[in-house]
């Protein structure tokens, strides 16, 4: 049985993030009231619960907060992507996100390394991956 | 404020852990009936004494689980709770039961966690591929579906590996110390005939040479799923005095959660068990030095290490030194997971793995732990962990 690779289905709230990625631009929400950066996209600020969030373009640069090299697929849908270089990236704005690293061998991954965005085409969708900066 | 220590665990029950279940398959309702029968018999209570229940979700009924269970067992209950805290559910059930008893709304609460396979549905639907993400939600609108799943950060292994790698970068990583946790617990399992790894001790080299699943986690640092199931019965002071065994009082509790996906935790290496254990210690008037046995939720070796640190048994970042300096077996200087833990005894399906820790703590304090009994065991810290360090809870158990 062949399992399709899971892709994000944007919600009304998250749509600006994914359309930004499609156009090669990382955008994040910033709270108008407390200035906190918010990720993942939300209806309300997770620092002060303000509903006043504004989408802003950012560089997408950050550092590797942590990583794992999955030698066994985390789900059958990822069986042909072994090893999966699963990472958590901390952007310059302080928010963290899940992603995958590309253009690197597993042995060169290190916590704290500088990374920059890669707009990865996958089955008609665009995902935000990262590579060494 | 807090628990006054007027509720006690007086009976326990468990199904034998088996990697390949050989018995008849049973629905959770049927397992609930059997576990309840066994637990009240163990306590010396009768069915009529039971007036409360705490459960996790059951596969037979996506809503109204407590009423369905009460009806199936023929119970009249004044307290019913369904706890949705993953692997922390069992520990959290027990403190909720104790709190309800101390409030005076009930006197005897069964907390059960079935984990045997259920019968195969003859009208089975085609397999839903989103179920392959384990406990990770694949429903539209869930942040996990949108921001975890597309990047392969699904199920448990990757999340705990991310935590371990961050720990390594922050504090260093003595892989032999992490492996020793699995080894010492496996030694404990040799005193537990119900453990799936009974008769199969391992060495540190065995762990480090086992298959790498997600760096830095080897397969022998990850729980072995199995069939099983267990239950406890928690009662009032008054009933506890009528029961057969030494009452094991619930004298402190705590619970903490902030994130579902550990990606967003403020610091991935600082776990929710910290505030949970601090609350449990403060409530009971006990300190880490008073603990005779630690039964710590152990989905992975890193979970045990961080629980030892964050519960206050040693300083942050000194966990591996602590593990190297202590013998974690039941005969050792700091007994941990004396039944083998879920790493050594198996992780029974559903929420049953997390019930194995309180059941073992109770058995130790009742002095009924047979070939793995800790001498003079009076005080235990029990922890539960759900999701990817998403939620943790802690209770202090003390013998009367």
Interface residues (C-beta under 8 A of the other chain):
Chain A: X1 X3 X4 X6 X7 X8 X9 X10 X11 X14 X40 X65 X66 X67 X68 X69 X70 X71 X72 X73 X74 X75 X76 X77 X78 X81 X84 X86 X88 X96 X97 X98 X99 X100 X106 X110 X111 X112 X127
Chain B: X127 X129 X130 X132 X133 X134 X138 X140 X141 X143 X145 X146 X147 X148 X149 X150 X151 X152 X153 X154 X155 X157 X158 X161 X162 X163 X164 X165 X166 X168 X169 X211 X212 X213 X214 X215 X216 X217 X261 X263 X264 X268
